[in-house]
Amino acid sequence: MQKALIIGITGGIGGGKSTLSEKLRAEGYSVYDSDVEARRLQNENPIIKKQLVELFGEDIYTPQGLDRSSIAKLVFEKKESLAQLTAIVHPVVKEDFNNWIENHKTEKLLFIESAILFESGINVLVDKVILMTAAREIRLARVVKRDGTAPELVSARMANQLPDEDKIARVDFVIHSDDNKPLDAKMRKIVFELLNSI
């Protein structure tokens, strides 16, 4: 049986990754959202929970689950905390993604959306990469509008991400989502190329 082609979707915050993922799902393709799954695993996986409690203390979990705002504050204030959090969560997400691939192996194309595809090492599991990008001021305005977050907090999150310019040489496709051209046509052109490469 032909192995599924695995495609990473990456790019900085506000670049249009989630919009592309939604459009791919609407076309019938399966997309693994690493952010959503990481949040699920942080609440459900006993290994992650034990290690996060050891690292940040009992109060890091509330009856509703992981206190994400407290974690965000802690890792924002201490860079080493972010590295420790990453070292705990990313290996479990990788394993979960591998299981997901196994469960979808009859499909021709599989996608994973990850803002930190390269930083997390998940890029080693994909065959091709699509970079979603837009001008910084457009990305900033999108996130402020979407999340209701203060611009300076969005800027701080952007500063923690690898710049898109550093990723361009490492990807196979680049979609600029700030030029007002419909995303559907760009997506279908790439999907056509991917299907033809199998």
Backbone bond lengths (Angstrom), bond angles and torsions (degrees), N, CA, C in turn:
res aa  C-N    CA-C-N  psi(-1)  N-CA   C-N-CA  omega(-1)  CA-C   N-CA-C  phi
1 M - - - 1.465 - - 1.528 109.74 -
2 Q 1.329 116.35 137.38 1.456 122.55 178.29 1.527 110.24 -64.08
3 K 1.338 116.24 129.41 1.458 120.81 178.30 1.525 109.89 -71.31
4 A 1.327 115.92 140.86 1.472 120.17 178.05 1.527 109.57 -62.48
5 L 1.331 115.89 143.42 1.463 121.44 174.05 1.533 106.32 -85.30
6 I 1.332 116.46 127.19 1.467 120.72 -175.48 1.521 109.13 -106.39
7 I 1.333 115.50 124.74 1.463 121.60 -174.12 1.520 110.30 -120.08
8 G 1.322 115.72 125.68 1.459 121.14 175.87 1.523 110.60 -87.14
9 I 1.331 115.82 141.41 1.470 122.05 173.98 1.529 105.51 -117.02
10 T 1.334 116.48 117.32 1.463 118.93 -177.91 1.524 110.85 -135.87
11 G 1.326 114.81 -178.35 1.459 121.08 -177.20 1.517 109.47 140.19
12 G 1.312 115.83 162.19 1.454 120.70 -178.44 1.515 112.51 -68.71
13 I 1.321 114.86 167.90 1.462 121.44 179.09 1.537 110.08 -56.83
14 G 1.345 115.75 133.21 1.460 120.65 179.51 1.513 114.94 81.66
15 G 1.339 116.81 8.48 1.468 119.91 -177.18 1.517 114.62 -80.98
16 G 1.343 116.81 -15.74 1.466 119.69 178.15 1.522 114.65 111.62
17 K 1.337 117.28 13.17 1.477 120.74 -178.32 1.528 112.11 -59.83
18 S 1.332 116.17 -47.80 1.474 120.49 -176.23 1.525 111.37 -66.55
19 T 1.326 116.42 -35.28 1.471 120.28 177.99 1.523 109.99 -64.31
20 L 1.328 116.69 -43.51 1.472 120.56 177.78 1.531 109.79 -63.31
21 S 1.324 116.94 -43.42 1.471 120.96 -179.85 1.524 111.14 -59.61
22 E 1.329 116.22 -43.83 1.480 120.76 179.25 1.522 110.26 -60.77
23 K 1.317 116.76 -42.53 1.464 120.95 -178.94 1.530 111.30 -67.00
24 L 1.333 116.27 -37.38 1.477 120.42 177.44 1.526 110.26 -66.17
25 R 1.337 116.80 -42.34 1.477 120.34 177.88 1.531 110.36 -62.19
26 A 1.335 116.14 -39.04 1.468 120.37 179.20 1.525 111.39 -63.93
27 E 1.348 116.05 -25.34 1.476 121.30 177.95 1.533 111.62 -87.45
28 G 1.358 115.98 -2.04 1.460 119.70 176.47 1.516 115.33 99.54
29 Y 1.347 117.21 6.66 1.466 120.05 -179.97 1.535 110.68 -90.10
30 S 1.326 115.97 150.08 1.465 121.39 178.19 1.525 109.42 -90.19
31 V 1.343 115.63 132.47 1.471 121.30 179.80 1.525 108.94 -128.26
32 Y 1.313 116.52 124.81 1.472 122.47 176.03 1.521 107.00 -89.11
33 D 1.332 117.15 118.34 1.464 121.75 179.48 1.528 107.69 -94.08
34 S 1.331 117.09 102.88 1.468 120.12 -172.71 1.526 112.50 -65.62
35 D 1.336 117.75 -29.75 1.477 121.22 177.23 1.527 111.03 -65.20
36 V 1.332 115.16 -49.85 1.467 121.22 -179.31 1.523 110.33 -62.82
37 E 1.328 116.26 -44.28 1.462 119.88 -177.84 1.533 111.34 -69.50
38 A 1.331 117.20 -35.57 1.472 120.01 176.96 1.528 110.18 -63.01
39 R 1.342 116.25 -40.79 1.475 120.03 178.03 1.528 110.25 -63.25
40 R 1.335 116.48 -42.73 1.471 120.88 178.67 1.526 110.07 -61.37
41 L 1.326 116.50 -47.11 1.461 120.96 -177.66 1.532 112.07 -65.50
42 Q 1.328 116.61 -34.66 1.466 119.99 177.79 1.528 111.37 -64.18
43 N 1.319 116.26 -26.48 1.470 120.20 178.80 1.528 113.37 -92.91
44 E 1.337 117.29 -23.38 1.465 120.57 -171.57 1.527 114.54 -111.41
45 N 1.331 117.43 -31.49 1.465 119.76 -172.26 1.530 110.86 -79.30
46 P 1.337 118.20 119.87 1.472 120.83 -175.35 1.526 113.69 -63.61
47 I 1.325 117.18 -31.90 1.475 120.56 179.91 1.534 109.68 -67.60
48 I 1.340 116.31 -47.27 1.466 120.49 178.63 1.529 109.90 -61.33
49 K 1.335 116.62 -47.13 1.469 120.54 -177.00 1.531 111.12 -59.12
50 K 1.329 115.98 -45.88 1.480 120.48 -179.45 1.531 110.43 -60.99
51 Q 1.326 116.77 -44.70 1.467 120.34 -176.77 1.533 112.12 -70.73
52 L 1.343 116.98 -35.54 1.465 119.62 179.09 1.525 110.84 -69.48
53 V 1.327 117.29 -37.32 1.467 121.19 176.63 1.530 109.73 -65.04
54 E 1.330 116.16 -41.27 1.478 119.99 178.24 1.534 110.89 -63.71
55 L 1.326 116.01 -35.61 1.469 120.97 -176.60 1.527 112.62 -80.63
56 F 1.341 116.36 -44.63 1.466 120.35 -171.89 1.536 114.61 -111.73
57 G 1.329 118.01 -9.02 1.465 120.69 179.78 1.524 112.35 99.40
58 E 1.340 115.62 162.22 1.476 123.45 -176.79 1.533 113.02 -57.01
59 D 1.350 115.65 -34.62 1.476 120.19 -173.27 1.523 113.19 -69.13
60 I 1.336 116.37 -8.12 1.469 118.84 -177.17 1.528 111.35 -69.33
61 Y 1.347 116.62 -20.03 1.468 120.34 174.55 1.526 109.50 -108.90
62 T 1.328 115.92 132.63 1.461 123.18 175.31 1.533 107.03 -107.99
63 P 1.333 119.12 173.94 1.473 119.59 175.99 1.540 112.97 -57.71
64 Q 1.342 116.69 -22.94 1.474 120.91 179.87 1.534 112.40 -85.86
65 G 1.333 116.22 -10.69 1.462 119.60 -177.96 1.513 110.99 125.09
66 L 1.334 115.59 -159.67 1.459 121.21 -177.31 1.522 110.53 -63.20
67 D 1.329 116.66 133.55 1.471 121.96 177.64 1.526 107.73 -81.50
68 R 1.325 115.02 88.87 1.464 120.96 -172.33 1.527 112.92 -66.76
69 S 1.332 117.79 -33.04 1.471 119.58 -179.49 1.531 110.36 -67.97
70 S 1.345 116.79 -37.46 1.471 119.93 177.48 1.527 110.89 -67.26
71 I 1.331 115.72 -42.14 1.472 120.20 177.47 1.528 109.59 -60.12
72 A 1.334 116.52 -46.96 1.474 121.49 -178.34 1.531 110.33 -57.91
73 K 1.322 116.10 -42.65 1.474 121.12 -179.85 1.534 110.01 -65.20
74 L 1.329 116.53 -44.23 1.466 121.12 -178.44 1.534 111.94 -63.63
75 V 1.339 116.24 -45.28 1.473 118.65 -177.32 1.527 111.26 -75.50
76 F 1.344 116.80 -25.23 1.463 120.48 177.85 1.536 109.30 -70.49
77 E 1.337 115.85 -36.74 1.470 120.95 -177.90 1.534 112.22 -79.21
78 K 1.336 116.53 -30.88 1.469 120.10 -177.49 1.519 110.73 -129.08
79 K 1.324 115.37 109.12 1.467 120.88 -178.06 1.537 111.97 -57.35
80 E 1.351 117.18 -36.63 1.469 119.04 -178.09 1.528 111.56 -66.61
81 S 1.362 116.19 -27.56 1.470 119.98 176.84 1.520 110.77 -65.87
82 L 1.335 116.12 -37.04 1.466 120.60 177.76 1.529 109.88 -64.37
83 A 1.327 116.50 -42.98 1.470 120.76 178.79 1.530 110.58 -63.06
84 Q 1.337 116.63 -39.95 1.474 120.68 179.50 1.529 111.16 -67.14
85 L 1.334 115.84 -41.94 1.466 121.14 178.61 1.525 109.99 -61.31
86 T 1.322 114.87 -45.87 1.469 121.76 179.22 1.528 111.27 -59.33
87 A 1.332 116.04 -43.79 1.464 120.85 -178.30 1.526 111.71 -64.65
88 I 1.329 117.23 -27.74 1.464 121.84 178.79 1.531 111.40 -80.16
89 V 1.324 115.54 -46.27 1.473 120.60 -169.63 1.535 113.59 -83.65
90 H 1.336 117.27 -43.12 1.470 119.74 -171.37 1.529 115.23 -60.76
91 P 1.336 119.57 -42.19 1.477 117.82 178.85 1.534 112.85 -60.87
92 V 1.337 116.73 -35.18 1.471 120.25 -179.90 1.534 110.11 -71.95
93 V 1.334 116.43 -37.92 1.475 120.17 176.94 1.525 109.82 -63.94
94 K 1.335 116.89 -42.03 1.476 121.08 178.01 1.526 111.03 -58.58
95 E 1.320 115.98 -45.51 1.464 121.14 -179.83 1.536 110.28 -63.98
96 D 1.339 115.79 -41.80 1.464 120.95 178.93 1.526 110.47 -63.60
97 F 1.331 116.66 -40.34 1.465 121.74 178.65 1.529 110.77 -64.23
98 N 1.328 116.62 -41.62 1.469 120.12 177.40 1.529 111.59 -61.11
99 N 1.337 116.29 -40.26 1.474 120.84 176.43 1.527 111.03 -64.12
100 W 1.333 115.63 -39.68 1.473 121.94 179.03 1.531 110.02 -63.04
101 I 1.334 116.03 -42.79 1.477 120.56 177.65 1.527 109.66 -58.41
102 E 1.321 115.86 -45.64 1.464 121.84 -179.60 1.529 110.82 -58.87
103 N 1.329 116.14 -38.77 1.469 121.08 -179.16 1.528 113.35 -76.09
104 H 1.341 116.99 -12.18 1.472 121.09 -178.99 1.532 111.15 -120.86
105 K 1.344 116.82 22.62 1.466 119.78 -169.81 1.524 114.79 -68.83
106 T 1.317 118.05 -11.51 1.468 119.40 179.20 1.532 111.84 -82.10
107 E 1.334 116.99 -9.22 1.473 120.29 -177.81 1.530 110.69 -85.55
108 K 1.336 115.90 153.03 1.469 120.14 -177.91 1.523 112.18 -78.13
109 L 1.333 115.89 -42.76 1.468 121.18 -178.82 1.517 109.69 -123.01
110 L 1.339 116.11 134.04 1.464 121.50 174.68 1.526 107.67 -127.51
111 F 1.325 116.19 139.96 1.463 121.06 -176.69 1.525 110.80 -119.64
112 I 1.326 116.23 147.63 1.461 121.74 171.02 1.528 108.44 -129.54
113 E 1.325 115.76 127.70 1.462 121.66 177.11 1.524 108.25 -96.35
114 S 1.333 116.43 123.01 1.463 120.84 179.90 1.520 110.59 -153.26
115 A 1.337 115.91 120.60 1.466 120.72 177.41 1.522 110.72 -65.26
116 I 1.343 115.89 -29.21 1.471 120.69 -175.78 1.535 110.41 -115.95
117 L 1.304 115.32 44.60 1.474 121.50 -177.78 1.530 111.37 -54.65
118 F 1.346 116.36 -46.50 1.465 120.81 -178.01 1.533 111.21 -79.16
119 E 1.335 116.04 -43.15 1.463 120.36 -177.70 1.531 112.05 -62.35
120 S 1.343 116.30 -33.31 1.470 120.58 -176.68 1.523 112.62 -86.95
121 G 1.341 116.54 -12.06 1.465 120.42 -178.75 1.519 113.52 84.76
122 I 1.335 116.91 2.79 1.475 119.60 179.85 1.530 110.75 -68.97
123 N 1.339 116.56 -19.19 1.468 119.65 179.02 1.525 112.59 -57.47
124 V 1.346 117.59 -24.29 1.469 119.53 -179.99 1.528 111.50 -70.60
125 L 1.333 117.18 -14.57 1.464 121.09 -178.23 1.529 112.34 -95.33
126 V 1.340 117.30 -4.61 1.470 119.37 -176.19 1.531 110.87 -109.57
127 D 1.341 114.52 157.09 1.471 120.66 -179.86 1.525 112.25 -94.20
128 K 1.328 116.15 -33.93 1.467 121.87 -178.81 1.526 108.26 -140.04
129 V 1.336 116.66 158.32 1.467 120.91 179.90 1.523 110.39 -132.85
130 I 1.341 114.62 134.12 1.467 122.01 172.89 1.529 107.07 -107.17
131 L 1.327 117.21 127.34 1.465 121.81 175.41 1.522 109.06 -101.35
132 M 1.329 116.31 122.46 1.461 121.91 174.10 1.527 107.26 -96.25
133 T 1.317 116.83 125.09 1.458 119.18 -175.99 1.529 111.29 -140.03
134 A 1.323 114.40 158.99 1.471 121.79 176.40 1.517 107.09 -159.72
135 A 1.316 116.65 163.46 1.464 120.84 178.71 1.532 109.68 -59.48
136 R 1.324 116.02 146.42 1.467 121.27 -174.19 1.528 112.17 -55.94
137 E 1.338 116.76 -43.92 1.481 119.14 -177.24 1.531 111.83 -66.65
138 I 1.331 116.55 -31.53 1.470 120.74 177.40 1.527 109.49 -70.59
139 R 1.330 116.60 -43.99 1.462 120.72 178.49 1.528 110.65 -61.69
140 L 1.313 116.18 -44.17 1.462 121.66 179.82 1.524 110.46 -59.16
141 A 1.339 116.43 -48.41 1.475 121.09 -179.05 1.528 111.12 -62.86
142 R 1.329 117.15 -39.34 1.481 121.10 179.53 1.533 110.99 -61.41
143 V 1.335 116.32 -46.10 1.470 119.97 -175.68 1.529 110.83 -70.16
144 V 1.327 116.74 -40.33 1.474 120.60 177.70 1.528 109.53 -59.33
145 K 1.340 115.98 -44.81 1.471 120.85 -179.86 1.524 111.44 -67.80
146 R 1.333 116.57 -42.62 1.474 122.30 -175.79 1.529 112.06 -69.30
147 D 1.334 116.13 -46.75 1.472 120.60 -171.62 1.525 113.74 -101.63
148 G 1.326 116.57 -12.29 1.468 119.24 -175.81 1.521 111.30 67.29
149 T 1.345 116.12 27.13 1.465 121.47 -178.13 1.525 110.07 -91.81
150 A 1.333 116.16 147.14 1.465 120.58 178.26 1.528 109.78 -63.88
151 P 1.351 117.91 140.34 1.471 121.19 -177.81 1.529 113.37 -53.94
152 E 1.352 117.63 -37.28 1.469 118.81 -177.63 1.533 111.80 -67.99
153 L 1.361 116.69 -30.78 1.471 119.85 177.09 1.527 110.89 -71.66
154 V 1.340 115.58 -37.25 1.471 119.59 176.97 1.528 109.49 -65.67
155 S 1.321 116.37 -41.40 1.474 120.86 178.34 1.522 111.14 -60.88
156 A 1.339 116.00 -39.68 1.467 120.51 179.10 1.529 110.43 -64.13
157 R 1.345 116.66 -40.10 1.472 120.29 177.48 1.526 110.62 -65.54
158 M 1.326 116.16 -39.69 1.471 120.49 177.79 1.531 110.85 -61.28
159 A 1.328 115.45 -39.70 1.473 120.55 -178.09 1.523 111.64 -64.64
160 N 1.341 117.20 -24.98 1.469 121.53 -179.98 1.527 113.01 -84.15
161 Q 1.340 116.36 -6.84 1.461 120.04 -177.84 1.533 110.45 -102.68
162 L 1.317 114.84 147.13 1.463 120.98 175.93 1.528 108.34 -61.35
163 P 1.347 119.18 128.06 1.475 120.27 -178.26 1.536 111.27 -61.19
164 D 1.342 115.26 146.69 1.467 119.88 179.32 1.530 112.00 -57.46
165 E 1.344 116.09 -33.34 1.472 119.72 -179.15 1.535 110.70 -59.52
166 D 1.341 116.22 -33.05 1.465 120.55 -179.90 1.537 112.08 -75.29
167 K 1.338 116.03 -18.18 1.467 119.73 -176.50 1.530 112.69 -93.38
168 I 1.336 116.03 -24.16 1.470 120.06 -171.52 1.531 112.57 -53.82
169 A 1.327 117.16 -42.10 1.471 120.66 -178.84 1.525 112.37 -68.36
170 R 1.342 116.87 -15.86 1.475 120.53 -174.48 1.526 112.93 -104.10
171 V 1.342 117.56 2.72 1.468 119.92 -176.90 1.527 110.95 -113.39
172 D 1.331 115.21 167.73 1.466 120.88 -177.97 1.523 113.04 -100.43
173 F 1.348 115.59 -28.89 1.462 120.94 -179.02 1.530 109.04 -137.63
174 V 1.335 116.12 142.43 1.471 120.68 175.01 1.517 108.23 -123.77
175 I 1.332 116.42 127.29 1.461 121.04 175.01 1.531 107.92 -114.53
176 H 1.325 115.62 118.31 1.474 120.75 174.86 1.528 106.97 -87.42
177 S 1.322 115.61 118.31 1.470 118.84 -175.22 1.521 112.63 -99.85
178 D 1.353 117.06 15.56 1.471 118.89 -178.18 1.527 113.10 -116.56
179 D 1.334 117.00 14.38 1.467 118.44 -176.32 1.530 112.88 -103.72
180 N 1.335 115.89 11.76 1.476 122.58 176.61 1.528 115.00 65.43
181 K 1.335 117.54 7.51 1.466 119.32 174.87 1.523 107.17 -84.59
182 P 1.335 118.37 139.01 1.463 120.54 -176.83 1.528 112.27 -55.72
183 L 1.320 114.98 134.22 1.466 121.60 -178.73 1.525 111.32 -68.65
184 D 1.335 117.39 -32.71 1.473 121.24 -176.31 1.523 112.19 -55.82
185 A 1.335 116.67 -44.10 1.467 120.36 -177.06 1.528 110.51 -66.13
186 K 1.336 116.67 -41.32 1.468 120.86 179.03 1.530 110.10 -64.34
187 M 1.336 115.57 -42.11 1.461 120.82 -179.75 1.525 110.49 -63.48
188 R 1.330 117.09 -47.48 1.466 120.09 -176.95 1.524 112.02 -64.12
189 K 1.323 116.79 -34.20 1.479 121.29 177.89 1.534 109.52 -63.20
190 I 1.339 116.76 -44.13 1.467 121.12 -179.99 1.528 110.59 -68.06
191 V 1.331 117.10 -44.04 1.475 121.13 179.42 1.527 109.77 -60.35
192 F 1.322 116.83 -41.05 1.474 121.87 178.13 1.528 109.99 -59.77
193 E 1.347 116.26 -45.72 1.471 120.92 178.56 1.533 111.60 -62.17
194 L 1.332 115.26 -42.64 1.463 120.56 -178.78 1.528 110.71 -63.83
195 L 1.312 116.97 -46.18 1.467 121.04 -179.36 1.522 111.06 -63.40
196 N 1.337 115.93 -35.98 1.456 120.11 179.60 1.532 113.24 -73.66
197 S 1.343 115.33 -16.74 1.474 118.96 -178.22 1.530 112.21 -87.44
198 I 1.343 115.71 -9.15 1.477 119.76 -177.07 1.524 110.49 -77.44
